[in-house]
Amino acid sequence: MPLMNGRKLLYHFDGIRGKMSEMRELVETLDLMFDSFHKMNRISKNMFGLHRTGQDRLRR
């Protein structure tokens, strides 16, 4: 097992910390993207009305 001195240990944890911040940014970006898809879907449904199957369910 190789020895880890303080400098190598700090370099290792700085790399992990950097990767974690990149993952956090990626998750935030994906969350914003899916939120905008959900908003777009809701707006389009309101603009065009319900599909025929949705109208049939409401009538029952």
Secondary structure, DSSP 8 states (H G I E B T S, - for coil): -----HHHHHHHHHHHHHHHHHHHHHHHHHHHHHHHHHHHHHHHHHHH---HHHHHHHH-
